[in-house]
Amino acid sequence: MELPITKPSKVSYADELDFSKLLEKLSKDRHNGFIRVTHGSEEGYILFKEGRQVAASYDRFLKADAVEKIKYAMGESDSLIEVFDLKLSQIDYLTDINKPYLIDSHSDVYNMIDELKKSGIELKSEPEPVSEPEPVSEPEPVSEPEPVSEPEPVSEPEPVSEPEPVSEPEPVSEPEPVSEPEPVSEPEPVSEPEPVSEPEVKKVVNSELEEPVDRSELMKKYGLKDVEEEEVENILESYKGGVLSSSDIEKIELTLMNKIKKSVLGIPKIKGTEVMVFLDNARELTGTINMIVEYESMGFFSRIMGNPMENLRKQIINITEIEIKKSFREYPEIVENFEINVEIH
Amino acid sequence: MTRVISVASGKGGVGKTTIAANLGVALATYGEETVVLDADIAMANLELILGMEGKSVTLHDVLSGNALIDDAIYEGPSGVKVVPAGISLEGLRKVKLEKLEEVLERLIEDTDILLIDAPAGLEKDALAAIAAADEMILITTPEVPSISDALKTKIVANKLGVNIIGVVINRESHDKTFLTDNEVETILEVPVISVIPEDPEVSRAAAFGEPIVVKNPKSPTSNAIMKLGADLIGEEYQPIEPDKKGVISKLIEGLLGRR
């Protein structure tokens, strides 16, 4: 199957995890993604859409047979299983390009059955046995269109009620043809029909797979997006911010100096002030602001009231910080990068 | 005229520094006056790959205004000139990126090719390194996250007016699960100019502090990088075939006194 391999969200050897539980969990979590099972040189995949198994391949096997083979491979302790997560939009695309592997859609599984019927093989005999509730016993029950699940019905939504093979949980999205009322009987028979006939069909299908070359399809397949113009602008904006030229720095210093001076002179009883701003354009813009403030002599009452100079100093620092924040509206935290020294005479 | 080429990737850990270092050595072998500048001032390791760690004056010192660029240029393997970034993080905050331009002006004076090993990501330092160059070689591995970041880098570089020479696919491993060369080329819309195979010899060479093109010139990686270097300057490159003699035949020859 054509699937985008990225970093798996889970990796484990078969003997370290319970495969049916994993399937159950993926179903319960309405997982979007796929699992890859590697046994020796053979690889198998099951694609999940919202927890439902929608497509499968294993070596040269497809669909339900592939699921069966995967289950079998999971019985070998040295098989490796990896779980990959995808976005729902990617799944839609992947089901589209992997049509030959779809186990879900009415079409294939039933077609296979039809083929078998047509070829007049074993189907006849089986029909009834269906009744058995415990499929588990044999390794064969496999072929059921049922996705996974042997023992655990879990993977299927309401397995009990429908023995349905294909059984969709609540496939709102899928136009599931599930409609078949009788299928109950079918599923079973299939179990026997051993693969013999299948392989050929699969090979043919395999050869039909074509690799998408169109860029937009590839982007969809791998869940990639072009960068928006706005994002590029933002990135470049931060870059420009980091490389202020010396003349820019001088302009900022001058502007900041005038603004601070004007504000400080607005404080009553301030006779005059000198403000010096020194910016350092290292990796982050930092700065030092030195101020000398001339204050009218304090009255007798103010002196008694404690430390008026300290209060004034705080007020001037406050005003200065407000001016810095106003000057760097987009980045007010920059105020932390400034050292403010005030000397009052 | 000096060519200033940045080697950038977007994602870290794709082998950018290894390729920049070896490409620099390759170009120097062809007789080009080549300087490799490690602009990754936060995660410098060009000097480790070239076995030149511990230099007293580095780009750090130059960008902090504590040294002159001339004192930070060292001669490396095959005559390639190297400006190490300096591994210490001390003084990183003092670094003035705008000084980079000044540094480059001096570096290109007697140089044919200046390779800038750009930091990963698209932070200010990475952008400064990309913007400082006229051309760019994009490095990626054939995996989705790496391609995704390379795509961003390419778009930003285009916006900065940098000419992208092409993409180098590193650590190619004919695994059908990775993106094919064609897919990479289609997605990035940039020609694939070199495909470097996954090669354990690379880590081995790095462990010895030697560039692989010197330590193991017959390796597929060395051949790919030498070819890339030759293509950049319009030279012909004849790949060096690996020894075909098996260990046993070499042993027998040794025992018989033949070499």
Interface residues (C-beta under 8 A of the other chain):
Chain A: L3 P4 I5 T6 K7 E211 V213 D214 R215 L218 M219 Y222 G223 L224 D226 V227 V232 I235 L236 S238 Y239 G241 G242 V243 L244 S245 S246 N281 A282 R283 E284
Chain B: L92 R93 K94 V95 K96 L97 E98 L122 E123 K124 D125 L127 A128 A131 E143 V144 P145 I147 S148 L151 K152 I155 V156 K159 L160 D175 T177 F178 L179 T180 N182 E183 T186 I187 E189
